[in-house]
Amino acid sequence: MSEPSSALIAAKISSSIHPDKIAEIMTAVGQASYVWDIGEDSIGWSENFFNLIGFRNATDVCRGREFEKLLSTESQETRFAAIYSAQCEDPPESGVSYQCVYAVSASHLKGDVSVWLEDTGRWYPDEFGKPAHAEGTVRIINERRQREETLRRRSDFDNLTKLYNRRYLEEHINQTIDAAITEHRQAALLMINICDLEQVNDIYGFSSGDEVLLQAASLLTAQTRSDDIVARFSGAKFAVVINNCSTSTIYSTAKRITDYLNTRLLHTKAGPVSIRAAIGACLLPGQARTPIDAVSHSLSALQIARADHSMRVAIFDPDPQLNEKQRRNALQAAELVRAFETNMVHFAFQPVVESSSHRVAYHEALLRKNKSEMPLLEDADIISTAENLGLMRMVDNHVLELALEMLATHPDARLSINITHESLENPDWISRLASGFATHNLTAGRLIIELTESQIPRSINETQKIIDMIRDIGCKVAIDDFGAGYTSFSNLKNLNIDILKIDGSFCRDLKQEPRNEVFLKALLDLAKTFQVETVVEWVEDSETAAKLEEWGFDYLQGKAFGMPLPIAPWEKSSDPNTNNQATEEKNLSA
């Protein structure tokens, strides 16, 4: 007699358990299930979910976007981001698994305590391979989260070397600086690099590299005093905090450590290994009064020490010009953040008109600042400054919020906004885009997302995935400054875009540079081949506009039709002699 199949056994077991009992079991283990129609954004939960979590208002969780608004700021993930980050080119019909962890904010719960959930499920594609449907379970993991947090706080030691780790090091540096200030004494941070570790890993393997690190840790500990601490900073870098020492003592100590390490032959299972060490030092509190500055300055000195083959030791020497630049950067970053937080940054609107009729098709929304309230940024370009300071994600999020508010306030408005590739690669920004339209009940076709051509070559395949997601939401996608960057024409066939914005340098001085006509017509033929609409920038006079219309370009933008103005065009009275007539705005053709 053959053995019964596992499926048959499962069927017999499930048929013997009453549905109420299943719900009771799931509640007992802190679990609930859901089904999510991603296209309709409707989500159905198992009956036990609402009581299990303890929501004050159950209606808030019946749509995926509304549910995400209930999440705590501690959450690093969302279900939407997890699903879209798990996309693949040819998803199987059996679905694609995903998992994420997030917390429901205490402010929405009866118990006034955040609830951490582990969300596990599978999404299933539609006929185009896009996420259309998801099924999964959520499980309360508050106790696990608390254990992990406790372990993290208690974990002061590096797993390999058993030395203090970076987290403890930074706390100790802070305590050392405070004590040195109070007791009017000097300390130092030494950053030590085992320079040859990468070669050891390549030649002998990572296990030999680990043996080198273990022996180096032991040698360093032997060369320090009992009241000093040794820590593993990262990779092949160690740190030593020396207490109560003079500048000359710091230098001689660092030199003694490098001489000791550089003359030792370390024995590994793969054979003997010699190493070279370099040390960068920073004085505390004289050269640094925070752990961040102490680490930064000692690493700067370490770079110099690594290049100095004769000494291999360097003490941080502050460069007044570099310090002033860093200080100004910090002040500018603070001012820029404050400007966005206090709404000192606004849009200026420049019309994009139909070539044939000169009627406004949409407006490009460009960021402008209130100069009188931003003295440090008065003469600086807000975008280039944000890029230099690493703040473009904040800028892009604000641009999106401003655009959505404008579209919600003015039903006649149609806008284009410029977004960096850095933000587009972040699933959370795509989630913000989709949820914004749902929240404001807007038509996504009223917004055009412009990508700069120079950022596209990072990855054509990844860029196309991003473009597909934006177009799935309903927005149009344009490539800005085309022709001025490095994207090859052959790559254009791989990008399913709607609009090609041709760089204005080809249009400017068209009379004096007849060769530009050749480029413009070539770009126009290229766009027509791929059935992509065209916009020509920097159109400064009616004669140039007439030529571009004659050649067949779809849309024009530039001084001839209006410069960027800070007043929303839809707030102006209609004037037949201007290009800001909201009643004449019409959709870009599909």
LOLUM-953067 format. One line per 5 residues: number of its first residue (from 1); their letters; for each residue x, y, z of C-alpha. Coordinates in steps of 0.001 Angstrom, whole numbers, plus 500000, padded with zeros to 6 digits. Each point is the difference from the previous one (the first is absolute). Layout:
NUM> A> X:Y:Z  ... .
//
This chain:
1> MSEPS> 500000:500000:500000  501502:503336:498938  500701:502767:502480  497543:502939:499915  501387:503169:498416 .
6> SALIA> 500887:503005:502163  497360:502056:498173  497323:497421:500889  501114:499995:503646  499876:503823:500075 .
11> AKISS> 496531:499969:498471  498733:497525:502625  501515:502043:502821  498618:503335:498741  496547:498527:499479 .
16> SIHPD> 499944:498840:503619  500745:503488:501404  497140:502468:500239  500743:503450:498416  499359:501658:503354 .
21> KIAEI> 502646:497767:501527  502496:501000:497282  499321:503679:500751  500436:499285:503713  503344:498295:499392 .
26> MTAVG> 501249:502861:497813  498976:502549:502615  501730:497985:502722  503296:500094:498095  499556:503679:499077 .
31> QASYV> 499297:499521:496291  497427:501254:497513  499659:499732:496219  499105:502344:497147  499256:500161:496287 .
36> WDIGE> 500983:503185:498131  498716:501070:496576  502922:502279:499103  498330:501571:496975  496823:500927:501888 .
41> DSIGW> 501997:500526:503213  497386:498124:501985  501206:497743:502774  497976:497374:501848  501130:498753:503403 .
46> SENFF> 499112:496901:501970  497334:500686:502631  502433:499684:502900  502324:502731:498679  498219:503054:501420 .
51> NLIGF> 499723:498679:503556  503475:498438:499812  501675:503347:499268  497503:502133:501925  499175:502754:497523 .
56> RNATD> 497918:502938:501111  498490:500352:496521  499789:496851:497864  499121:501906:496806  503537:501388:499788 .
61> VCRGR> 501428:496603:499023  497701:499069:497115  502260:501596:497396  503686:499339:499624  500988:503675:499792 .
66> EFEKL> 497911:500987:503020  501528:497153:502000  503532:501233:499237  499119:503405:501463  499478:498296:503360 .
71> LSTES> 503594:498770:500170  502435:501399:502536  502950:502138:498898  502210:497236:501436  498933:497792:497102 .
76> QETRF> 502707:499626:497372  497870:497985:497561  496511:499890:498497  498135:497203:498252  499770:502050:496790 .
81> AAIYS> 503771:500566:499942  500686:496327:500790  497829:498826:497103  501433:502407:497446  503584:499398:501102 .
86> AQCED> 499370:496264:499427  498934:500529:496380  501702:497909:497332  499941:500065:496210  497971:496807:499560 .
91> PPESG> 498108:499256:503221  498553:496462:500243  496254:499468:500173  500569:498329:503359  500947:503430:501352 .
96> VSYQC> 503001:501690:501577  500635:499912:503746  500650:503100:502102  500523:500845:503649  500220:503215:501983 .
101> VYAVS> 499860:501216:503593  498210:503153:501149  498248:501476:503022  496438:501282:500297  500150:503314:501868 .
106> ASHLK> 498702:500045:503569  497901:503093:499230  497602:497830:497944  499679:497169:502519  497816:499542:503063 .
111> GDVSV> 502922:498861:502131  502110:503103:499157  502984:497710:499336  501544:499447:496555  499545:496515:498545 .
116> WLEDT> 502836:498549:497925  498923:497709:497147  501869:497598:497766  498186:499990:496637  500610:496922:497809 .
121> GRWYP> 498250:499210:496734  500053:499479:496247  498937:502345:497221  498620:498804:496691  500489:501725:496637 .
126> DEFGK> 497471:501217:497470  500306:499273:496278  502776:502593:499731  502047:498549:502846  499150:502811:502437 .
131> PAHAE> 498849:499419:503614  496218:499685:499950  499051:497901:503001  501632:499059:503308  499223:497546:502776 .
136> GTVRI> 501764:499731:503300  500043:499923:503762  501088:502414:502702  501453:498852:503297  500486:502029:503173 .
141> INERR> 503706:500005:500905  500127:502503:502882  501844:497591:502300  502519:499070:497317  500568:503668:499206 .
146> QREET> 500586:500754:503662  502497:497121:500297  501866:501187:496897  500171:503545:501333  501276:498762:503365 .
151> LRRRS> 502650:497869:498314  501037:502900:497810  500473:502249:502992  501926:497343:501912  502168:499051:497042 .
156> DFDNL> 503096:502087:500602  502505:497544:498575  501191:499013:496537  499118:496385:499183  503368:499093:498476 .
161> TKLYN> 502635:501763:502105  497979:500304:503252  501194:503603:500200  497584:502861:500596  497977:500825:496892 .
166> RRYLE> 499360:503314:498274  496812:500757:501932  501756:499699:503342  503035:501883:498638  497919:503047:499105 .
171> EHINQ> 498382:500019:503469  503426:499715:501630  501426:502830:497863  497141:502218:501124  500661:499151:503668 .
176> TIDAA> 503755:500537:499526  499465:503460:498475  497683:501036:502846  502485:498771:502609  502945:501712:498273 .
181> ITEHR> 498124:503328:499935  498968:499697:503652  503427:498908:501251  501994:502318:497683  502055:497221:498459 .
186> QAALL> 500640:498633:496521  499092:496677:498397  500273:498640:496480  498329:497698:497494  502286:497847:497872 .
191> MINIC> 498565:498434:496840  502113:497018:498920  499747:498390:496575  501401:496550:499115  500879:500987:496445 .
196> DLEQV> 500638:496561:498477  496873:498177:501137  498338:500108:496577  503039:498317:498444  500009:497348:502729 .
201> NDIYG> 496321:499267:499255  500676:499776:496264  503098:497763:500283  499255:497775:502994  496229:500339:500474 .
206> FSSGD> 497736:501748:502490  500678:497477:502760  503671:501041:499953  498907:503633:500004  497979:499322:503140 .
211> EVLLQ> 503060:498397:501629  502012:503152:499207  497338:502207:501564  499906:497854:503142  503775:500146:500430 .
216> AASLL> 500111:503726:499222  497337:500564:502679  502096:498073:502509  503179:501930:499119  498208:503346:500295 .
221> TAQTR> 498594:499107:503400  503493:499059:501180  501350:503404:498952  497464:502120:501882  499586:500966:503654 .
226> SDDIV> 497313:498575:502257  497969:503234:500000  500034:500265:496173  497482:498115:497887  500429:498162:496714 .
231> ARFSG> 497033:499576:497629  499374:498633:496546  498692:502935:497989  499174:498251:496717  501575:497487:497609 .
236> AKFAV> 503767:500333:500317  499824:503094:502235  500540:500011:503765  499731:502915:502424  501825:500775:503221 .
241> VINNC> 498883:502685:502467  502971:501234:502042  499324:501871:503241  502031:502738:501687  502801:500517:497472 .
246> STSTI> 501984:502817:498425  500368:500607:496257  503542:498590:500003  498798:496923:501907  497300:499400:497399 .
251> YSTAK> 502510:500145:497163  502538:497733:501701  497275:497512:500977  498666:499853:496441  503518:499565:498621 .
256> RITDY> 500725:497203:502499  496793:498157:499026  500701:500193:496245  503627:498861:500488  498803:497099:502135 .
261> LNTRL> 497323:498861:497532  502124:500511:496890  502854:497829:501304  497844:497071:501102  499584:496828:497968 .
266> LHTKA> 496497:498665:500501  499453:496266:499691  496815:498759:498321  498870:496563:498870  500824:501011:496433 .
271> GPVSI> 503512:501098:500937  501896:502999:501459  498684:503513:499256  501630:503374:500519  497859:503115:500300 .
276> RAAIG> 500367:503755:499691  498111:502349:502320  499332:503732:499782  498588:502269:502716  498086:503268:499899 .
281> ACLLP> 499496:501864:503285  497711:502756:501260  500401:501967:503262  497080:500082:502444  498437:502442:500731 .
286> GQART> 502364:502453:498273  499243:498830:496453  496596:498367:500515  497186:500413:502498  497621:497397:498566 .
291> PIDAV> 500489:496329:499052  499104:500816:496389  502753:502633:499746  502494:497759:501806  499430:497109:497590 .
296> SHSLS> 499944:502264:496938  503233:501780:500944  501877:496822:500894  498943:498412:496703  501222:503096:498135 .
301> ALQIA> 503356:499673:501732  500023:496273:499202  499762:500749:496273  503150:502107:500270  501766:497339:502067 .
306> RADHS> 499255:497289:497436  501676:502109:497312  503055:500698:502194  502001:496774:499582  502911:501280:502093 .
311> MRVAI> 498080:500745:503214  496517:498429:499723  498764:502384:502743  498125:503292:499694  498268:502283:502504 .
316> FDPDP> 497031:501987:498758  501059:503449:498778  496936:502185:499521  499875:501832:496687  498366:503402:500611 .
321> QLNEK> 498616:500160:496462  498633:496448:500163  498508:500634:503433  498318:503158:498775  498581:498154:497002 .
326> QRRNA> 498689:497202:502223  498552:502540:502446  498260:501869:497177  498666:496723:498571  498539:499107:503382 .
331> LQAAE> 498362:503437:500327  498627:499827:496453  498590:496531:500622  498271:501222:503174  498619:503048:498192 .
336> LVRAF> 498766:497897:497089  498218:497553:502305  498442:502905:501925  498881:501582:496722  498076:496891:499009 .
341> ETNMV> 498564:499502:503477  498722:503602:500166  498753:500222:496378  502573:502568:498868  500334:498039:496755 .
346> HFAFQ> 497334:500309:497334  499272:499260:496342  500499:502225:496985  497965:498961:496956  501165:500117:496379 .
351> PVVES> 497531:499206:497235  500526:497267:497408  497890:500838:496928  498690:498133:496986  502182:500779:497013 .
356> SSHRV> 497075:500439:497582  497670:502177:502107  502264:501358:502765  497359:498936:502503  501304:498904:503388 .
361> AYHEA> 500199:496212:500337  501482:499914:503522  502430:501849:502260  503391:498874:501214  500225:500556:503780 .
366> LLRKN> 503457:501238:501015  501251:500479:503562  500774:503523:501174  501051:501350:503409  499174:503049:502108 .
371> KSEMP> 503441:501616:499854  499376:502589:502725  499512:497216:502548  502837:497774:498718  503172:502158:500143 .
376> LLEDA> 502442:497084:499702  498251:498756:496851  499265:503403:498480  502404:499586:497096  499908:496197:499853 .
381> DIIST> 497890:497745:497809  497698:498049:502278  500229:496739:498000  503774:499946:499579  500412:500889:503680 .
386> AENLG> 497685:497172:501047  501884:497569:497732  503360:501020:501494  498653:499595:503531  498273:496662:499339 .
391> LMRMV> 496500:501393:500633  498304:499227:496684  497643:497384:501437  498580:502641:502335  499700:502431:497074 .
396> DNHVL> 498279:497445:497764  497503:499096:502724  499159:503670:500476  499651:500558:496259  497513:497133:499809 .
401> ELALE> 497996:501326:502967  499839:503508:498493  498917:498618:496625  497244:497830:501493  498702:502943:502056 .
406> MLATH> 499970:502210:496891  498143:497388:497948  497485:499502:502810  499414:503746:500453  499748:500840:496291 .
411> PDARL> 498024:497487:497883  501208:501686:496792  503656:499593:500881  502257:497657:498031  503626:499826:501154 .
416> SINIT> 503367:498454:499351  502579:499575:502773  503657:499012:499950  500966:497031:502186  503473:498544:500505 .
421> HESLE> 500833:496387:499255  501052:499550:503640  496403:500529:501168  498460:497995:497179  502106:496992:500999 .
426> NPDWI> 498428:500180:503465  496719:498001:500128  498755:502320:502741  499944:502943:497565  497937:497988:497500 .
431> SRLAS> 497697:499087:502896  499670:503701:500900  499109:500764:496385  497282:497349:499822  498544:500690:503446 .
436> GFATH> 499994:503756:499299  497619:499604:497069  497795:497672:502034  499933:502378:502981  499103:503076:497944 .
441> NLTAG> 497794:498031:497567  501940:501404:497037  500434:498870:496402  503610:498899:499646  500070:501065:496337 .
446> RLIIE> 500199:503629:501130  503599:499514:501192  503108:499409:497884  503175:498647:501630  503183:501286:498351 .
451> LTESQ> 503209:497958:500183  503344:501583:499119  501710:498200:497134  503448:500094:501629  498757:497809:502888 .
456> IPRSI> 498537:497245:497834  503167:498055:499019  500319:498564:503532  497762:497127:498936  497655:499976:497030 .
461> NETQK> 498142:496942:501328  499478:501511:503459  498965:503321:498477  497387:498271:497841  498560:498224:503047 .
466> IIDMI> 499645:503374:501717  498413:501542:496904  497556:497097:499765  498951:500469:503628  499420:503739:499484 .
471> RDIGC> 497978:499398:496840  498021:497227:501719  498973:502565:502604  498773:502184:497133  502629:502746:499723 .
476> KVAID> 501848:500831:496816  503801:499784:499864  502340:502410:498222  503757:499969:499440  501380:503494:500625 .
481> DFGAG> 503026:501640:498331  500148:497295:497333  502987:500289:497689  502249:501679:502561  500733:496879:502085 .
486> YTSFS> 501580:496652:499264  497045:497741:499236  500569:498327:496642  497168:500262:497493  499759:496202:499941 .
491> NLKNL> 499079:500003:503699  496927:502114:499278  498279:496991:498454  500246:498242:503383  498309:502841:501887 .
496> NIDIL> 496230:500062:499681  499556:503746:500580  497343:502514:498939  501905:503244:499410  503474:501001:498834 .
501> KIDGS> 501145:503440:501185  502792:501100:497682  502785:501972:501641  499752:503722:499376  503620:500320:498902 .
506> FCRDL> 498928:498722:496549  497362:502717:499729  501958:502951:501327  501766:502068:497335  498325:497998:497256 .
511> KQEPR> 500590:502885:497589  503750:500156:500708  500425:496208:500263  498310:498422:496953  501569:496621:500913 .
516> NEVFL> 497593:499848:502941  497195:499581:497472  501535:496676:498966  500033:498787:503619  496452:501159:500685 .
521> KALLD> 498571:498286:496907  501928:496812:500805  498625:499979:503541  496494:500651:498663  500268:497064:497557 .
526> LAKTF> 501213:497813:502856  497055:500961:502193  497495:499406:497195  501511:496579:499355  499181:498993:503571 .
531> QVETV> 496672:501872:500015  501132:502327:502771  498796:503602:500311  502570:502797:499947  500589:503205:501954 .
536> VEWVE> 502685:502509:498979  501400:502148:502829  501450:503520:499961  497833:501342:497159  500725:503716:500265 .
541> DSETA> 498332:501660:496978  497076:499618:497616  502215:499342:496969  501583:496957:501675  496577:498846:501159 .
546> AKLEE> 498665:500179:496430  502855:497834:498719  499516:497389:502690  496256:499886:499258  500721:499602:496283 .
551> WGFDY> 502412:497127:500638  497376:498140:502055  500888:500280:503670  497030:499488:502321  500636:502445:502840 .
556> LQGKA> 502161:503061:500703  501312:501534:503217  502016:503137:500594  500173:503752:500302  497789:500509:496939 .
561> FGMPL> 497041:498497:501889  500721:501048:503568  502701:499808:502631  499498:498098:503281  497689:502039:502263 .
566> PIAPW> 499336:499397:503727  496250:500625:499642  497887:496966:499107  498621:500674:496483  496563:498716:501034 .
571> EKSSD> 499689:502824:502531  500274:502646:497286  497084:501431:498077  499653:498748:496457  501695:502208:497447 .
576> PNTNN> 499921:499146:496277  503404:501642:499578  501771:497699:502456  500906:496354:499942  498564:499243:503436 .
581> QATEE> 496385:499336:499053  498859:497083:502096  496959:499550:497772  502204:499317:497017  502138:497384:501701 .
586> KNLSA> 499573:496560:498539  501448:496544:500506  503136:498820:498290  498969:497442:497407  500369:496391:501159 .
//
